[in-house]
């Protein structure tokens, strides 16, 4: 343990995007650190993903869509301008740079997807040909499996922007992560939360990730050790197991957020239960698994076993059909 006392340390600098949800998440971690006796402050960092949402933005030719909400934040972390970063875990790639580590994964919030609509209280009540606002290939495929008649509208931006577009009539309904809506108190139009066997959540959905510099990329040994120890107190072991199993399944399938893969792991009466799904873009074909594992099973073993079972059922063929 570091012998440097908390009161002798400069405030822990938390890097965050500037959206309402990102700031809620950063403040949530800030308050947890302060409650533990650590001084902390937030530094807002503008990312490529934020700039993409502004009118007239022209993305660079080499933009591959991976990490657009984290690139600049990780640069600030690597350079020592911040001490840690708070992310929505599902935004992080399954493999981090060796410079960084997931020092803590706090207890997960609601991992489900939510139906957001005022007049129609559930997906099944939406009129034929209704317009649903989402850009997620996973959600589109899963919804088509339930309602092949619906149409999709690309609705981008932060939660408030999407809700404003819904109110303006650009679409009839939205499907969004329940956790984000809960966190910023925008659940007035949420009338349905999909069970994982209806819309299987994205791996890591509902969880936060606290990213720090790794032991192999130390800038100030005493300082970095202090920060890692401070955030370790916020780690939830059950959540970490579940999201690691989900992310290992995703990685073993070679997938990312651009492919229709869902994975959801929970503790269930002393065992681990995991539901995972790969679905064709048109929703007409899918493979899925609902399995249990003993409490002695490690997350990597569970995640890889689930991925191999999905592959044996034809998941790779479905994923290949998703790549345009």
N, C-alpha and C positions, 0 to 999 in steps of 0.2 A: 504494500500500500504506500502511496505517496505520503510523505511527512509534511507536505505543504498544506496549511489549513485553508479552509474555504474562504475565510475573510482576507487572506493574503493574495487571493487570485483576482485577476481582472475579470470582468463579466464575460461569461461564455457567449460568444457571438453566434447567433442562429441565422443561417441563410434561408431565405424563403422567397417564393414568387409573391407578387403583389395582389393576386386575386383575393376576393373575399374568403373563399374556402381555404386557400393556402395560408392566409394570415390567421384564420381561425386555428388551423392545425399548428402553426408556429407558436401562436400564443398559448395553445394548450400545453405544448412542451415547455414553453417558457415558465408558465405558472407551476408546472410540476417540478421543474428545477428549483424555482424560488422556494417552493414549499419544502424542499429538501435542504434549503439553506444556501443554495448557490446563487450568485448574482448572474443575471442573464439579460441579453438584449437582442433585438431582431434587426437584421439588415436585409432590406428588400433588394432583390436582384432580378433584373428584367431578362427573360430568356427568349430564345428564338421562337418557341411556341407562343409566347405572349405577342411578339411582334407579328407573327403570322395572322393573328386575329384582327389586326388593324387594316382598314381599307387601303388599298394601293400597295400593300407589301408584296415584293417580288422575292420569292425564296431563291436561295443560291442553287446553282445547277447540280451541285453534288449533295444536296440535302436528301437523306435516305429515310427520314421520318423517325429514326430511332433516337431517343434521348433529347427530343427538341425542347422538353420542359426541364431538363436537368443539366445540359451542357455547360452553360455559364455558371451555374451554381457549383458544379464540381470543379470548374476552373478556379473559382474563388476559394474553395476548400483546399485545393492542391497548393495554391499560392499563399495560404495562411491569412487571407482576408476575413475568413470566417472560421469558426471552430467546428461547426457541425451543420448539417443540412437536414431539413425535414421535408419528406416527400410523401405523396400517396404511393404506397408500395407498388401498386400495379403499373405506375409510370416507369419504374426502374427496370432495366434489362435484367435477364436472369443471371448474367455473368457481369460482375462489376470489375472495373479496372483494379489491378493489384494495389493501386495507391489508396483504395478506399475499403471500408468494411461496414457492414450493417451492425453497428454497435448496440442497437436496441430496436425491438419491435414491440411497442406497447399493446395492451389488450385491444383486440379488434372490435370495431363497431359492427353494425348490421352489414353483412356482406351482400345482401340481396339487391336485385334490381327493383326499381319502383316505377309504377305506372302513374304518370302525372297528367291529369286531364280533369277539367271541371264538369262537362256535361255527361261524359261517358265513364262510368265508375269501374270499368274493367276492360281488358282487351277483348273479352267475348261480347261486350256491348257496343263496341265500335261499329258503325255502319259499314256495309260492304264498300271496299275501295277507300277506306279511311287512310289519312296521311299521318304517318308516325315520324317524328323528328329524331333521327339518330344517325351517326356516322360509323358506328361500331359494326364491323362485319360479323362479330359474334352475335350481337343482339339481332341484327337483321336476319341471320340464318335461323336463329332460335324462334323468332317471332313468325317467320314464314312457315316453320314446321307446325305452328299452332293456327295461324291465320294466313293461308297462301294468297288471299285476295287483297291484302293491304298494300299500300305504296309507301315509299320512304322519301323523306325530305332531308337533305344534308343541312343540319342545324348545328352550327359550331359556336364556340365561345364559352365563357364561364357560365356557371349555373344561372345567374341573374340574366345574362344576355339571352340564354336559351328560353328562360321563362317569359321574357319580354316578347320574344319571337312567337311563342305559343299564344300569348295574350293578343298579339297583333294578327293572329289568324294564319300565320305562315305554315302551320301544321295543326292537326287535330289533337295530338297527344305527344308526349315525350316519354322516353324510357331513360332513366338516369340512375346512378348509384344511390341507393337509399342513404348510405352513410353521409354523403355530401349534403344532401337535403336536410338530414337530421342535424348536422353540425351547424348549419347556418340558419336553422329555424324556418325553412321554406317547405313545409310539408302540407300546406293548406289544400293542395290539389292532389295529394297522394291518396289514392283510394284502393290500391292493390300493391302488395309486395309479393313478387313472384317467388315461389318455392324453387329450390335448386333443381328439382326435376322438371320444372317448366322452363326457366331460364337459368342455366347453370352459370354462376358468377365467374368473372375473370379471375385467374389466379392472383391472390393477394388483395382482392377487392375488399374495401372496408378497413384495411390495415394501414397504419403509418410506418414509415421507415426513418430511423435516425441514422444518418450516414456520417462517419467521421474518417479522418485519415487513419490508415492502417499502420500496423507496427513496422511495415517495410517502407513507409513514407513519412517518417517522423521529421517534423521541422523543429520542434522544441520538446525534448523527451519528457521533461517534467510536466509541461503544459498539456501535451497530448495525452499523457497517462491520466492526468487529472480529469480531462474532459471525458475520456472513455469510461473512467470509473464513475463519473457523475451520471452519465446516461445509462450505464448498465443497471442502475437501480430502477429504471423505467421499463426494463424488458419483461415481457410476459411469456413464460416458457411454453404454455399451451398454444398461444397464438403463433409463436415462432415455429413450433413444430408443424402446425397446420399449414402456414404459408410457405414454409420451406418445402413441404411435400408437394404442394400445389405447383410451386415454381420449378421444382425438379421434374415433375410431369411435363410441364410446358417446355422446358429446355430439352428433355429427352425426345420430345416430338418435333423439335426443331422449330418451334413456333414463337410467335410474338403477338403483340396487340393487333396486328393486321390480319390474323387468321382466326377462324371461328372455333376456338378452343375454350372450354370452361372447365374449372376444377375447383372443388369445394371440399375441404376437410374439416371435421369437427371432432371434439372428444364426445364419446357416446357411451355412457354407462361403463366406464372403465376401459373402453377400447377406443380405437381410432376408426372413424367412419369416413370414407371418401367417395364422393360422387364426381365423375368426370365425363366429359362429352366432347366429341368432335362431330361437326355437322357440315354437310354440303352447303354451299352458298345459297342454293335455292330452297333449302329446308327439306328437301324430299328424301334425303338419306342421312343417317347418322349412326354412330357407334357410341356406346356409353357403358359405364361400369358403375356399380354401386357395391362397394366392398367394405369389409371390416378387417382391422389388423389388431394384433395383440398389443398391449401397452408397452411391451419390450421392443417392438419394432421401431427402428430409427426412421427419420423422415426421408432420407435418401433411398433406403430400401423400398419404402412404401411408394414414393413418387415414381421410381423407376419400374416397379412391378406394375403399377397402374398404366404407365406409358406402354410397356410391352404388351399388356393385355389389350389395350386399345389398338396397337399396331396389328396384333394377331387377328383383329376383327375388321381390318381394312382402313384404319385411320389415315395411313399415309396416302392412300389413293384419294380419300376425301380432301386431304390437305393439298394435294397436288392440283386438284380441280379448283382450289381457291386461289391459286397463284395465277394472276393475269399477266 
